[in-house]
Structure formats: C-alpha cells, structure tokens
Amino acid sequence: MAAQQKETLDQFQGSEKQQEKDSSVSDFLTFSVDEELFAIEIMKVKEILEYSALTSVPLMPPFIRGVINLRGSVVPVVDLKVRFGGDKNIPTKRTCFVIVEVPTDNGHQEIGIVVDTVSEVLSISSDNIEPPPSFGAKIRADFIQGMGKLNGSFVIILCVDKVLSVEELADINGFVSQNSKVSANA
C-alpha cells in the first residue's frame, strides 16, 4: 500500500507543474468510497496518509469519525461514506486519509477524509466535464461540482468546499451542543 500511495503522491506533485502549463486541463485526485469513483481538485489536497487510529470526540455527528494529530495540529476526520448517507466505513489495508484544505472566514482549515482507496491523479479537460445531474445521484446535488468523462464512464467531481463546509459542520456541532444542554436540563 505504501508504494501505491507514494506513486500517487508523486503523480500529485508532478501534476501541479503540468496544471500551470495548461489552464483548460485540471488535475484531480481520484479515490473510491463505497465502490463509487470520486475526484477532487488536486490543488485542494495537502497530503495522503495511511489510515491510523482516531481519537473520538463526544457529541459529534456520526460522519465526523474523530480527530488525528498531524504534526502537532488537531485535524478533524470526516467519513465520506457516512456523510453521503451510508454506513460507517470499515477500514481495510487500502483505507487512507486524504488531507484537504477548505476555506474558512479565518483562512483555511485542514480536514481529513476517510476513503476506501486512492486511485490516481487524472488530468481532465474542461470539455470533458459535464454539469452535475439534477437527479439520480446517491449524494446531495450541491456536493457535486461536475461529472468528468473518462473513457466512456464518469467520475463524480466533488465540491470539497460544500462537502466539508466548515460553517455547516459548525452549525451541526452547535445544534448537537444545544440539544445536549436541553436534554440535560429536562
């Protein structure tokens, strides 16, 4: 697994240089969650880590699996399978964390996402990206940035800023805290 992650990381680093050359082609990290292929813009990806132990945080929504210590920083980890309405991800040898950066009012926040497997870095031209479907997707439409066409099939390009919206996660956390105070007083 470590060799595949290194190869993907090397592709990731090389793709940043290629993307600067051609603005009509974007690079995406592809990965699978619950046997579905997804992609996120490579510029949002900070790093890929082997799956390791998580520290649980009480009163978090089910899709927030916990936190990890990333070089002294506390990084929340989101289980995409649960975020998309599925059951909790059961880690395997190929499960890993993809650390992404999402914008906040105060700059950026690092958030980890649990994925089943990391596949590869793909370059997709803007001509091969279709708008999100208005129906039929297994996930919320606002989570989908577009549909990348690849050799007769599609990859779902995620809008990371929506899927991992810090404001929405904060709203949920506030709701959970409020409800726990109400039930404690009842």
TIFI-299883 format. One record per residue: residue number from 1; residue in three letters; x, y, z of N, C-alpha, C, O in turn. Coordinates in Angstrom, 3 decimals, m for minus. Atoms other than C-alpha are relative to their C-alpha. Layout:
BEGIN
PT,n,res,n.u,n.v,n.w,ca.u,ca.v,ca.w,c.u,c.v,c.w,o.u,o.v,o.w
PT,NUM,ala,X,Y,Z,X,Y,Z,X,Y,Z,X,Y,Z
...
% end
This chain:
BEGIN
PT,n,res,n.u,n.v,n.w,ca.u,ca.v,ca.w,c.u,c.v,c.w,o.u,o.v,o.w
PT,1,met,0.821,m1.194,0.000,0.000,0.000,0.000,0.863,1.255,0.000,0.540,2.228,m0.681
PT,2,ala,m0.857,m1.180,m0.087,2.807,2.421,0.838,0.574,0.349,m1.374,0.717,1.529,m1.695
PT,3,ala,m0.544,m0.256,1.337,4.255,2.027,m2.686,m1.052,0.682,m0.881,m0.736,1.608,m1.629
PT,4,gln,1.072,m0.620,0.797,0.878,2.865,m4.271,m0.240,1.437,0.449,m0.443,2.318,m0.387
PT,5,gln,0.193,m1.358,m0.499,0.467,5.908,m2.014,1.140,0.901,m0.454,0.902,2.053,m0.819
PT,6,lys,m1.141,m0.796,0.454,4.000,7.099,m2.907,m0.144,0.327,m1.474,0.107,1.458,m1.888
PT,7,glu,0.186,m0.230,1.431,3.264,6.667,m6.614,m1.082,1.053,m0.235,m0.915,1.939,m1.073
PT,8,thr,1.075,m0.982,0.129,0.006,8.611,m6.246,0.476,1.367,0.442,0.142,2.372,m0.186
PT,9,leu,m0.537,m1.274,m0.477,1.803,11.306,m4.245,0.954,0.603,m1.022,0.940,1.814,m1.240
PT,10,asp,m0.895,m0.488,1.050,4.492,11.555,m6.956,m0.804,0.565,m1.175,m0.455,1.611,m1.723
PT,11,gln,0.872,m0.511,1.062,1.737,11.934,m9.578,m0.596,1.334,0.421,m0.672,2.272,m0.373
PT,12,phe,0.590,m1.210,m0.560,0.128,14.553,m7.340,0.961,1.164,m0.114,0.569,2.239,m0.567
PT,13,gln,m0.984,m1.075,0.039,3.317,16.606,m7.095,0.358,0.378,m1.429,0.534,1.561,m1.720
PT,14,gly,m0.305,m0.290,1.400,4.093,16.308,m10.818,m1.150,0.685,m0.711,m0.926,1.483,m1.621
PT,15,ser,1.168,m0.577,0.666,0.558,17.273,m11.799,m0.151,1.485,0.286,m0.715,2.214,m0.531
PT,16,glu,0.091,m1.426,m0.320,0.811,20.649,m10.044,0.763,0.819,m1.036,0.313,1.891,m1.440
PT,17,lys,m0.804,m0.700,0.999,3.536,21.660,m12.509,m0.685,m0.018,m1.360,m0.689,0.990,m2.067
PT,18,gln,0.683,0.115,1.288,1.585,20.384,m15.530,m1.218,0.908,m0.053,m1.504,1.494,m1.097
PT,19,gln,1.208,m0.815,m0.029,m1.556,22.234,m14.457,0.322,1.463,m0.276,m0.479,2.167,m0.891
PT,20,glu,m0.395,m1.383,0.248,0.329,25.546,m14.530,0.176,0.261,m1.486,m0.046,1.385,m1.938
PT,21,lys,m0.238,m0.160,1.430,1.140,24.945,m18.230,m1.293,0.142,m0.795,m1.341,0.914,m1.753
PT,22,asp,1.224,0.044,0.802,m2.430,24.310,m19.448,m1.211,0.256,0.888,m1.607,m0.605,1.674
PT,23,ser,1.096,m0.374,m0.897,m5.321,26.129,m17.794,m1.323,m0.663,m0.375,m2.244,m0.665,0.442
PT,24,ser,1.255,0.647,0.369,m8.034,24.243,m19.767,m0.059,m1.441,0.495,m1.091,m2.102,0.377
PT,25,val,m0.059,1.348,m0.552,m6.931,20.973,m18.171,0.226,0.130,1.499,1.111,0.859,1.946
PT,26,ser,m0.154,m0.010,m1.456,m7.363,20.394,m14.446,0.373,m1.401,0.461,m0.006,m2.398,m0.153
PT,27,asp,m0.404,1.278,m0.571,m5.840,17.663,m12.330,m0.842,m0.310,1.220,m1.161,0.568,2.021
PT,28,phe,0.864,0.462,m1.076,m7.900,15.619,m9.911,0.578,m1.262,0.623,1.090,m2.136,m0.077
PT,29,leu,m0.332,1.230,m0.704,m7.078,13.042,m7.253,m1.256,m0.845,0.000,m2.315,m0.383,0.425
PT,30,thr,1.163,0.889,0.014,m9.393,10.073,m7.739,0.127,m1.020,1.124,1.222,m1.456,1.479
PT,31,phe,0.040,0.962,m1.096,m10.456,7.727,m4.973,m1.375,m0.641,0.004,m2.312,m0.141,m0.620
PT,32,ser,1.296,0.672,m0.076,m13.237,5.296,m4.179,m0.538,0.037,1.428,0.201,m0.027,2.410
PT,33,val,0.744,0.083,m1.251,m15.825,5.354,m1.440,m1.227,m0.840,m0.309,m2.034,m0.483,m1.168
PT,34,asp,1.151,0.888,0.183,m18.341,2.514,m1.234,m0.163,m0.404,m1.471,m1.264,m0.368,m2.021
PT,35,glu,m0.053,0.481,1.379,m17.326,1.243,m4.709,m0.400,1.045,m1.047,m0.694,0.686,m2.187
PT,36,glu,0.295,m1.102,0.928,m18.035,4.654,m6.323,1.273,0.809,m0.179,2.003,1.037,0.786
PT,37,leu,m1.203,m0.773,0.287,m15.282,6.677,m8.020,m0.289,1.492,0.113,m1.227,2.004,m0.498
PT,38,phe,0.123,m1.440,m0.212,m14.869,10.300,m6.902,1.325,0.666,m0.326,2.366,0.016,m0.425
PT,39,ala,m1.205,m0.778,0.248,m12.405,13.064,m7.641,m0.120,1.340,0.704,m1.213,1.876,0.884
PT,40,ile,m0.051,m1.358,m0.540,m11.316,16.291,m6.002,1.178,0.714,m0.647,2.168,0.096,m1.038
PT,41,glu,m1.065,m0.793,0.615,m9.208,19.110,m7.364,1.297,m0.217,0.765,1.327,m0.162,1.995
PT,42,ile,m1.289,0.297,m0.609,m5.567,18.353,m6.729,0.510,1.171,0.832,1.239,0.969,1.803
PT,43,met,m0.472,m1.176,m0.724,m4.957,21.911,m5.542,m0.586,0.077,1.417,m0.062,0.811,2.255
PT,44,lys,0.598,0.032,m1.333,m7.215,21.212,m2.513,0.668,m1.044,0.897,0.509,m1.008,2.117
PT,45,val,m0.606,1.113,m0.738,m5.190,18.121,m1.484,1.341,0.429,0.585,2.215,0.928,m0.123
PT,46,lys,m1.269,m0.288,m0.677,m2.438,18.632,1.089,0.886,m1.236,0.036,2.077,m1.163,m0.267
PT,47,glu,m0.774,1.235,m0.059,m1.363,15.024,1.555,m0.912,m1.208,0.143,m2.113,m1.090,0.389
PT,48,ile,0.697,1.280,m0.126,m2.356,11.368,1.661,0.721,m0.773,1.091,1.942,m0.924,1.055
PT,49,leu,m0.592,0.720,m1.129,m1.813,9.383,4.860,m0.601,m1.393,0.119,m1.768,m1.614,m0.203
PT,50,glu,0.478,1.335,m0.312,m2.079,5.732,5.757,m1.007,0.104,1.151,m0.841,0.926,2.053
PT,51,tyr,1.009,m0.011,m1.057,m5.123,5.024,7.930,0.658,m0.328,1.329,1.463,m1.255,1.424
PT,52,ser,m0.529,0.246,m1.339,m4.285,5.217,11.622,m1.106,0.241,1.018,m2.230,0.600,0.666
PT,53,ala,0.985,m0.138,m1.075,m6.040,5.395,14.966,m0.539,1.433,0.067,0.185,2.405,m0.150
PT,54,leu,0.680,m1.280,m0.164,m8.537,8.198,15.501,m0.357,0.186,1.467,m0.600,m0.781,2.188
PT,55,thr,0.478,m0.314,m1.341,m9.399,9.942,18.736,m1.439,0.459,m0.121,m1.721,1.445,m0.802
PT,56,ser,1.420,m0.364,0.042,m13.170,10.064,19.222,m0.240,1.288,0.762,0.431,1.580,1.752
PT,57,val,0.405,m1.233,m0.665,m14.782,13.348,20.172,m1.484,m0.137,0.317,m2.290,m0.346,m0.591
PT,58,pro,1.410,0.166,m0.367,m18.051,13.158,22.131,m0.903,1.049,m0.663,m0.472,2.163,m0.962
PT,59,leu,1.063,m0.861,0.505,m21.259,14.687,20.746,0.230,0.515,m1.418,m0.311,1.558,m1.786
PT,60,met,m0.201,m0.366,1.399,m20.049,14.866,17.140,m1.014,m0.748,m0.851,m1.463,m1.834,m0.484
PT,61,pro,0.887,0.729,0.922,m22.307,13.972,14.234,0.692,m1.292,m0.451,1.920,m1.369,m0.424
PT,62,pro,m0.578,1.306,0.350,m21.798,10.370,13.022,1.055,0.058,m1.110,1.972,m0.763,m1.125
PT,63,phe,m0.961,m0.030,1.102,m19.897,11.413,9.882,1.355,0.576,0.411,2.319,0.463,m0.346
PT,64,ile,m1.303,m0.439,m0.504,m17.144,13.039,11.970,0.528,m1.132,0.872,0.082,m1.343,1.999
PT,65,arg,m0.502,1.196,m0.652,m15.137,9.984,12.926,0.866,0.303,1.205,0.991,m0.532,2.101
PT,66,gly,m0.891,m0.365,m1.089,m12.779,11.832,15.258,1.035,0.979,m0.497,0.817,1.704,m1.468
PT,67,val,m1.094,m0.894,0.373,m9.502,13.716,15.081,1.298,m0.792,m0.032,1.432,m1.840,0.599
PT,68,ile,m1.351,0.551,0.011,m5.896,12.914,14.276,0.974,1.120,0.335,0.668,2.303,0.187
PT,69,asn,m1.073,m0.941,m0.281,m2.675,14.571,15.347,0.892,0.033,m1.237,1.556,m0.952,m1.559
PT,70,leu,m0.811,m0.150,1.197,m0.962,15.881,12.231,1.092,1.020,0.281,0.882,2.227,0.161
PT,71,arg,m1.146,m0.852,m0.331,2.443,17.249,13.217,m0.368,1.086,1.009,m0.020,2.254,0.834
PT,72,gly,0.353,m0.921,m1.076,1.017,18.858,16.357,m1.312,0.733,m0.188,m1.750,1.437,0.722
PT,73,ser,1.298,m0.644,0.248,m2.236,20.095,14.771,m1.120,m1.026,0.121,m0.977,m2.181,m0.281
PT,74,val,1.179,0.857,m0.099,m5.643,18.658,15.549,m0.783,0.132,m1.302,m1.209,1.226,m1.674
PT,75,val,0.695,0.001,1.287,m7.304,17.662,12.271,m1.237,m0.885,0.107,m1.116,m2.081,0.370
PT,76,pro,1.213,0.816,m0.012,m10.965,16.543,12.187,m0.031,m0.922,m1.222,0.469,m0.573,m2.291
PT,77,val,0.071,0.984,1.085,m11.659,13.461,10.058,m1.467,m0.330,m0.270,m2.223,m0.693,0.631
PT,78,val,1.371,0.239,0.440,m14.872,13.030,8.074,m0.044,m1.315,m0.774,0.788,m1.557,m1.649
PT,79,asp,0.237,1.248,0.724,m16.121,9.626,6.903,m0.955,0.330,m1.142,m2.145,0.547,m0.911
PT,80,leu,0.837,m0.379,1.138,m17.399,10.375,3.385,m1.161,m0.959,m0.211,m2.241,m0.549,m0.637
PT,81,lys,1.068,0.979,0.184,m19.409,7.165,3.285,m1.213,0.374,0.864,m2.351,0.313,0.398
PT,82,val,1.086,m0.416,m0.896,m21.461,8.342,6.298,m0.550,1.357,m0.431,m1.761,1.575,m0.389
PT,83,arg,0.428,m1.333,0.443,m21.560,11.947,5.010,m0.956,m0.106,m1.179,m1.854,0.722,m1.334
PT,84,phe,0.857,0.196,1.155,m23.178,10.617,1.840,m1.220,m0.877,0.313,m1.963,m1.253,m0.594
PT,85,gly,1.207,0.734,m0.390,m25.809,8.682,3.816,0.180,m1.491,0.162,m0.806,m2.209,0.325
PT,86,gly,m0.237,1.432,m0.137,m24.166,5.270,4.077,0.376,m0.388,1.417,0.294,0.411,2.350
PT,87,asp,m0.447,0.518,m1.286,m22.925,3.100,6.914,1.461,0.376,0.233,2.171,0.771,m0.691
PT,88,lys,m1.372,m0.313,m0.392,m19.663,3.661,8.781,0.995,m0.808,m0.828,0.796,m2.000,m1.065
PT,89,asn,m1.048,0.633,0.781,m16.549,2.879,6.735,0.781,m0.972,0.884,1.239,m0.600,1.964
PT,90,ile,m0.803,0.999,m0.705,m14.817,m0.312,7.876,1.396,0.016,m0.632,1.542,m0.344,m1.800
PT,91,pro,m1.349,m0.116,0.571,m11.045,0.231,7.425,0.558,m1.332,m0.494,0.359,m2.378,0.124
PT,92,thr,m0.718,1.142,0.559,m9.062,m2.175,5.240,1.467,0.411,m0.139,1.859,1.493,0.299
PT,93,lys,m1.415,m0.323,0.214,m5.374,m2.310,4.276,0.168,1.187,m0.949,1.191,1.870,m0.900
PT,94,arg,m0.116,m1.075,0.998,m6.063,0.203,1.480,m0.688,1.295,0.428,m0.576,2.306,m0.265
PT,95,thr,0.681,m1.202,m0.489,m8.140,2.687,3.522,1.043,1.040,0.393,2.074,0.707,0.976
PT,96,cys,m0.944,m1.053,m0.364,m6.425,6.025,3.959,m0.717,1.319,0.246,m1.916,1.454,0.004
PT,97,phe,0.497,m1.359,m0.214,m6.874,9.665,4.903,0.527,0.880,m1.123,1.705,0.817,m1.473
PT,98,val,m0.422,m1.045,0.929,m6.796,12.401,2.296,m0.190,1.305,0.760,m1.304,1.644,1.159
PT,99,ile,0.064,m1.268,m0.724,m5.970,15.695,3.975,m0.221,1.104,m1.029,0.578,1.284,m1.949
PT,100,val,0.338,m1.084,0.921,m7.624,18.617,2.195,m0.078,1.310,0.762,m0.184,1.332,1.988
PT,101,glu,0.080,m1.331,m0.575,m7.729,22.330,2.794,m1.276,0.658,m0.491,m1.507,0.752,m1.697
PT,102,val,1.236,m0.691,0.372,m11.069,24.135,2.860,0.052,1.425,0.535,0.599,1.673,1.610
PT,103,pro,m0.034,m1.399,m0.447,m11.561,27.901,3.082,m0.921,0.240,1.190,m1.978,m0.379,1.316
PT,104,thr,0.815,m0.437,m1.133,m12.875,29.482,6.266,0.056,1.520,0.047,0.768,2.146,m0.737
PT,105,asp,m0.045,m1.455,m0.162,m13.520,33.041,7.387,1.383,0.467,0.444,1.780,1.600,0.169
PT,106,asn,m1.316,m0.363,m0.535,m10.093,32.999,9.050,1.158,m0.564,m0.809,2.279,m0.623,m0.304
PT,107,gly,m1.063,0.569,0.827,m8.105,31.456,6.191,m0.375,m1.365,m0.522,m1.277,m1.492,m1.350
PT,108,his,0.246,1.364,0.444,m8.029,27.686,5.714,m0.020,m0.956,1.186,0.609,m0.705,2.214
PT,109,gln,0.083,1.057,m1.009,m8.861,24.579,7.750,0.382,m1.309,m0.670,m0.127,m1.626,m1.745
PT,110,glu,m0.322,1.336,0.485,m7.271,21.176,7.213,m1.035,m0.971,0.546,m1.368,m0.950,1.731
PT,111,ile,0.968,1.029,m0.385,m9.775,18.326,7.260,0.406,m1.289,m0.688,0.759,m1.290,m1.868
PT,112,gly,m0.296,1.304,0.570,m9.124,14.639,6.742,m1.288,m0.670,m0.456,m2.337,m0.514,0.169
PT,113,ile,1.140,0.797,0.434,m11.460,12.430,4.764,0.448,m1.454,m0.100,1.551,m1.751,m0.560
PT,114,val,m0.276,1.428,0.064,m11.611,8.650,5.039,m0.484,m0.493,m1.357,m1.649,m0.309,m1.710
PT,115,val,0.368,0.568,1.290,m11.566,6.960,1.630,0.403,m1.474,m0.022,1.350,m1.877,0.654
PT,116,asp,m0.300,1.427,0.095,m11.591,3.259,0.728,1.358,m0.246,m0.645,2.177,m1.001,m0.122
PT,117,thr,m1.275,0.109,0.704,m8.728,3.550,m1.764,0.266,1.292,m0.761,m0.658,1.962,m1.222
PT,118,val,m0.405,m1.097,0.877,m6.789,6.273,m3.522,0.392,m0.642,m1.316,1.132,m1.626,m1.332
PT,119,ser,m0.255,0.614,1.300,m6.632,5.566,m7.248,1.187,0.634,m0.704,2.271,0.051,m0.742
PT,120,glu,m1.049,m0.645,0.779,m4.592,8.043,m9.294,m0.318,1.472,m0.177,m1.393,1.939,0.199
PT,121,val,0.218,m1.392,0.366,m4.187,11.627,m10.408,m0.335,0.013,m1.488,0.413,m0.520,m2.308
PT,122,leu,0.435,m0.075,1.389,m6.087,12.329,m13.622,m0.075,1.443,m0.459,m0.464,2.328,0.304
PT,123,ser,0.188,m1.304,0.621,m5.978,15.309,m15.948,m1.273,m0.083,m0.829,m1.420,m0.963,m1.678
PT,124,ile,1.267,m0.013,0.733,m9.436,16.166,m17.255,m0.180,1.384,m0.604,m0.124,2.392,0.100
PT,125,ser,0.203,m1.296,0.651,m10.035,18.886,m19.813,m1.401,0.513,0.324,m2.316,m0.264,0.594
PT,126,ser,1.306,m0.604,m0.316,m12.886,21.309,m19.205,m1.072,m0.467,m0.974,m2.254,m0.476,m0.628
PT,127,asp,0.960,0.526,0.995,m14.525,19.924,m22.397,m0.599,m1.330,0.445,m1.690,m1.695,0.008
PT,128,asn,0.462,1.316,m0.456,m14.883,16.556,m20.632,m0.638,0.040,1.380,m0.768,m0.995,2.034
PT,129,ile,0.685,m0.119,m1.281,m16.604,17.897,m17.524,m1.413,0.505,m0.243,m1.620,1.603,m0.761
PT,130,glu,1.419,m0.335,0.162,m20.396,17.915,m17.546,m0.528,0.583,1.310,0.033,0.328,2.376
PT,131,pro,0.600,m0.515,m1.244,m22.607,19.799,m15.070,m0.561,m1.138,0.846,m0.819,m2.229,0.338
PT,132,pro,0.550,1.058,m0.859,m23.908,17.862,m12.071,m1.401,m0.395,m0.438,m2.150,0.435,m0.954
PT,133,pro,1.353,0.436,0.361,m27.018,15.772,m12.668,m1.026,0.632,0.939,m0.741,0.882,2.110
PT,134,ser,1.049,m0.600,m0.829,m30.278,17.257,m11.426,m0.744,m1.058,0.811,m1.490,m0.723,1.730
PT,135,phe,0.649,1.077,m0.747,m31.473,13.853,m10.203,0.794,m1.282,m0.173,1.663,m1.379,m1.040
PT,136,gly,m0.579,1.325,0.165,m30.409,10.267,m9.710,1.322,m0.242,0.701,1.805,m1.374,0.702
PT,137,ala,m1.271,0.208,m0.689,m27.213,10.830,m7.727,m0.259,m0.539,1.400,m1.299,m0.267,2.000
PT,138,lys,0.125,0.563,m1.346,m26.637,8.960,m4.468,0.335,1.025,1.075,0.095,0.786,2.258
PT,139,ile,m0.391,m1.028,m0.957,m25.359,12.153,m2.842,m0.688,1.313,m0.340,m1.222,1.474,m1.438
PT,140,arg,0.635,m1.303,0.212,m26.670,15.704,m2.454,0.572,0.672,m1.246,1.780,0.626,m1.479
PT,141,ala,m0.415,m0.655,1.238,m26.543,17.649,m5.732,1.003,1.120,0.249,1.895,1.338,m0.571
PT,142,asp,m0.937,m1.102,m0.254,m24.732,20.586,m4.112,1.395,m0.503,0.367,2.335,0.290,0.407
PT,143,phe,m1.308,0.577,m0.262,m21.870,18.210,m3.215,0.775,m0.267,m1.297,1.986,m0.486,m1.265
PT,144,ile,m0.612,0.365,1.281,m21.186,17.598,m6.934,0.365,1.246,m0.790,m0.489,2.074,m1.106
PT,145,gln,m0.486,m1.112,0.819,m19.052,20.073,m8.855,m0.239,m0.290,m1.478,m0.554,0.616,m2.250
PT,146,gly,0.203,0.389,1.386,m19.344,18.132,m12.108,0.234,m1.479,m0.173,0.586,m2.191,0.768
PT,147,met,m0.198,1.404,0.347,m19.117,14.798,m13.863,1.096,m0.066,m1.058,0.919,0.412,m2.179
PT,148,gly,m1.109,0.121,0.943,m15.781,14.015,m15.500,m0.172,m1.238,m0.858,m0.396,m2.334,m0.344
PT,149,lys,0.115,1.124,0.935,m15.960,11.833,m18.619,1.371,m0.639,m0.198,2.343,0.019,m0.568
PT,150,leu,m1.249,0.762,0.118,m13.298,9.110,m18.672,m0.247,m1.285,m0.768,m0.842,m2.221,m0.233
PT,151,asn,0.085,1.235,0.790,m13.185,6.530,m21.462,m1.368,m0.675,0.086,m1.451,m1.873,0.357
PT,152,gly,1.339,0.565,0.013,m16.940,6.033,m21.611,m0.674,m0.125,1.355,m1.829,m0.546,1.430
PT,153,ser,0.633,0.023,m1.323,m17.556,6.239,m17.869,0.155,1.373,0.635,0.751,2.274,0.047
PT,154,phe,m0.030,m1.283,m0.689,m17.912,9.047,m15.343,0.682,m0.120,1.351,0.666,m1.176,1.982
PT,155,val,m0.512,m0.140,m1.346,m16.119,10.170,m12.215,m0.726,1.203,0.595,m0.862,2.237,m0.060
PT,156,ile,0.704,m1.100,m0.661,m18.010,12.338,m9.731,1.033,0.941,0.593,1.808,0.561,1.471
PT,157,ile,m0.929,m1.006,m0.512,m16.046,15.523,m9.116,m0.700,0.716,1.150,m1.718,1.380,0.957
PT,158,leu,0.611,m0.566,m1.193,m16.800,16.662,m5.586,0.347,1.469,0.171,1.450,1.906,m0.159
PT,159,cys,m0.219,m1.384,m0.404,m17.185,20.264,m4.494,0.407,m0.062,1.476,m0.444,m0.032,2.365
PT,160,val,m0.526,0.208,m1.351,m14.956,19.908,m1.422,m0.493,1.078,0.963,m0.773,0.792,2.126
PT,161,asp,0.434,m1.098,m0.865,m15.987,23.320,m0.076,m1.418,m0.231,0.534,m1.739,0.220,1.634
PT,162,lys,1.364,0.302,m0.454,m19.622,22.090,0.147,m0.034,m1.255,0.867,m0.666,m1.271,1.923
PT,163,val,m0.010,1.270,m0.738,m18.963,18.515,1.301,0.574,0.198,1.396,0.084,m0.373,2.370
PT,164,leu,m0.690,m0.213,m1.266,m16.656,19.740,4.045,m0.184,1.430,0.499,0.724,1.998,1.106
PT,165,ser,0.279,m1.373,m0.402,m18.271,23.118,4.697,0.216,0.173,1.495,m0.499,m0.411,2.310
PT,166,val,m0.315,m0.237,m1.408,m16.742,24.340,7.950,m1.190,0.650,0.703,m1.472,0.344,1.862
PT,167,glu,1.163,m0.666,m0.590,m19.788,26.547,8.547,m1.113,m1.009,0.293,m1.718,m0.977,1.365
PT,168,glu,1.041,1.006,m0.211,m22.213,23.628,8.086,0.394,m0.947,1.137,m0.440,m1.310,1.966
PT,169,leu,m0.456,0.867,m1.088,m20.094,21.420,10.345,m0.123,0.718,1.337,m0.489,0.108,2.342
PT,170,ala,0.130,m0.780,m1.236,m20.042,24.219,12.934,m1.463,0.114,0.408,m1.782,0.019,1.593
PT,171,asp,1.432,m0.070,m0.292,m23.840,24.608,12.655,m0.481,m1.311,0.614,m1.242,m1.310,1.581
PT,172,ile,0.390,1.306,m0.525,m24.265,20.880,13.227,0.529,m0.161,1.420,m0.189,m0.616,2.310
PT,173,asn,m0.581,0.117,m1.337,m21.887,20.981,16.190,m0.762,0.860,0.998,m1.001,0.429,2.127
PT,174,gly,0.782,m0.881,m0.864,m23.817,23.930,17.653,m1.347,m0.606,0.309,m1.817,m0.525,1.444
PT,175,phe,1.297,0.644,m0.185,m27.096,22.067,17.150,0.121,m1.156,0.981,m0.717,m1.320,1.869
PT,176,val,m0.211,1.142,m0.897,m25.713,18.966,18.862,0.224,0.507,1.421,m0.346,m0.040,2.364
PT,177,ser,m0.273,m0.544,m1.336,m24.396,21.051,21.788,m1.271,0.550,0.639,m1.527,0.327,1.823
PT,178,gln,1.249,m0.574,m0.514,m27.707,22.892,22.153,m0.944,m1.109,0.459,m1.527,m1.034,1.540
PT,179,asn,0.920,1.082,m0.347,m29.715,19.671,22.123,0.483,m0.777,1.215,m0.332,m1.249,2.007
PT,180,ser,m0.496,0.740,m1.168,m27.434,18.015,24.665,m0.249,0.810,1.270,m0.498,0.226,2.325
PT,181,lys,0.287,m0.848,m1.162,m27.909,21.007,27.022,m1.488,m0.070,0.353,m1.858,m0.121,1.526
PT,182,val,1.443,0.069,m0.226,m31.691,20.866,26.557,m0.357,m1.318,0.644,m1.128,m1.346,1.602
PT,183,ser,0.350,1.294,m0.578,m31.838,17.124,27.260,0.599,m0.170,1.395,0.038,m0.894,2.218
PT,184,ala,m0.574,0.079,m1.338,m29.535,17.531,30.274,m0.851,0.749,1.013,m0.908,0.366,2.181
PT,185,asn,0.863,m0.780,m0.885,m31.917,20.135,31.729,m1.374,m0.614,0.163,m2.092,m0.262,1.098
PT,186,ala,1.354,0.580,m0.053,m35.031,18.033,31.063,m0.143,m1.027,1.091,m1.218,m1.601,1.262
% end
